[in-house]
Amino acid sequence: MRPLLTPILALLLTLPSIAPASPAGADDEVATLEALLERARELDDTLAERQALSELSELHARRGDLAAAVDCAERAVELSNHSVDRAAPVHSRLLLADLYVDAGRPIDG
């Protein structure tokens, strides 16, 4: 059974593709995602929190900030380890592995 969309996740899905034309646009996207992340934490909504972290990770990676991207992806992996969704840990780990490769870091386990 597929879980129902949470309000935060539904908001995340309405965000435009994260490919801003200017750094200011990227900063707006980061601010929006960080606000959604904070709200997900306030609501104890781990699904929305994991999704926001994944989106933030991908945005940071596109901006070239691999350290921030890896940090967000690692936190998403931690959350996905406790998810009932079997695909969540796989997706989170694949994202993290790609970032490790991009950053030139060894992949442990």
DRENTOR-738308 format. One record per residue (C-alpha): x, y, z; residue number from 0. Coordinates in nm, 2 decimals, m for minus. Layout:
(site (X Y Z) NUM),
...
//
This chain:
(site (0.00 0.00 0.00) 0),
(site (0.14 0.34 m0.10) 1),
(site (0.14 0.60 0.18) 2),
(site (m0.07 0.90 0.15) 3),
(site (0.10 1.23 0.07) 4),
(site (0.17 1.45 0.36) 5),
(site (0.10 1.82 0.33) 6),
(site (0.47 1.89 0.33) 7),
(site (0.55 1.63 0.07) 8),
(site (0.26 1.76 m0.14) 9),
(site (0.42 2.11 m0.12) 10),
(site (0.76 1.97 m0.22) 11),
(site (0.60 1.81 m0.53) 12),
(site (0.47 2.15 m0.64) 13),
(site (0.81 2.31 m0.65) 14),
(site (0.94 2.38 m1.00) 15),
(site (1.24 2.20 m1.13) 16),
(site (1.54 2.32 m0.94) 17),
(site (1.75 2.46 m1.22) 18),
(site (1.75 2.83 m1.15) 19),
(site (1.88 3.08 m1.39) 20),
(site (2.05 3.29 m1.13) 21),
(site (2.22 3.23 m0.79) 22),
(site (1.95 3.44 m0.63) 23),
(site (1.69 3.19 m0.76) 24),
(site (1.89 2.90 m0.61) 25),
(site (1.90 3.08 m0.28) 26),
(site (1.52 3.11 m0.28) 27),
(site (1.49 2.74 m0.35) 28),
(site (1.73 2.66 m0.06) 29),
(site (1.53 2.89 0.17) 30),
(site (1.20 2.73 0.07) 31),
(site (1.34 2.38 0.12) 32),
(site (1.49 2.46 0.45) 33),
(site (1.16 2.61 0.57) 34),
(site (0.98 2.29 0.46) 35),
(site (1.25 2.08 0.63) 36),
(site (1.20 2.27 0.96) 37),
(site (0.82 2.24 0.93) 38),
(site (0.85 1.86 0.87) 39),
(site (1.06 1.83 1.18) 40),
(site (0.81 2.03 1.38) 41),
(site (0.53 1.79 1.26) 42),
(site (0.76 1.49 1.32) 43),
(site (0.69 1.40 0.95) 44),
(site (1.00 1.18 0.87) 45),
(site (0.88 1.11 0.51) 46),
(site (0.86 1.48 0.43) 47),
(site (1.19 1.55 0.62) 48),
(site (1.36 1.28 0.41) 49),
(site (1.22 1.42 0.09) 50),
(site (1.32 1.77 0.18) 51),
(site (1.68 1.65 0.26) 52),
(site (1.70 1.47 m0.07) 53),
(site (1.58 1.77 m0.26) 54),
(site (1.83 2.00 m0.07) 55),
(site (2.10 1.75 m0.14) 56),
(site (2.04 1.75 m0.51) 57),
(site (2.01 2.13 m0.52) 58),
(site (2.34 2.17 m0.33) 59),
(site (2.50 1.93 m0.57) 60),
(site (2.38 2.12 m0.87) 61),
(site (2.52 2.44 m0.72) 62),
(site (2.86 2.27 m0.67) 63),
(site (2.84 2.26 m0.29) 64),
(site (2.92 1.89 m0.25) 65),
(site (2.99 1.91 0.13) 66),
(site (2.64 2.04 0.19) 67),
(site (2.50 1.79 m0.06) 68),
(site (2.67 1.50 0.12) 69),
(site (2.56 1.62 0.46) 70),
(site (2.19 1.64 0.35) 71),
(site (2.21 1.30 0.18) 72),
(site (2.37 1.14 0.48) 73),
(site (2.09 1.27 0.70) 74),
(site (1.83 1.14 0.45) 75),
(site (2.00 0.79 0.46) 76),
(site (1.97 0.79 0.84) 77),
(site (1.60 0.87 0.82) 78),
(site (1.54 0.62 0.54) 79),
(site (1.69 0.34 0.75) 80),
(site (1.38 0.36 0.97) 81),
(site (1.13 0.39 0.69) 82),
(site (0.87 0.12 0.61) 83),
(site (0.91 0.21 0.24) 84),
(site (1.16 m0.05 0.11) 85),
(site (1.27 0.17 m0.17) 86),
(site (1.36 0.47 0.05) 87),
(site (1.69 0.34 0.18) 88),
(site (1.79 0.23 m0.18) 89),
(site (1.72 0.57 m0.33) 90),
(site (1.89 0.76 m0.04) 91),
(site (2.20 0.54 m0.06) 92),
(site (2.22 0.57 m0.44) 93),
(site (2.21 0.95 m0.41) 94),
(site (2.47 0.95 m0.14) 95),
(site (2.70 0.71 m0.34) 96),
(site (2.68 0.94 m0.64) 97),
(site (2.77 1.23 m0.43) 98),
(site (3.06 1.04 m0.27) 99),
(site (3.19 0.97 m0.62) 100),
(site (3.15 1.33 m0.73) 101),
(site (3.33 1.45 m0.42) 102),
(site (3.61 1.19 m0.46) 103),
(site (3.53 1.02 m0.13) 104),
(site (3.55 0.65 m0.08) 105),
(site (3.22 0.47 m0.04) 106),
(site (3.20 0.27 0.29) 107),
(site (2.95 m0.02 0.30) 108),
//
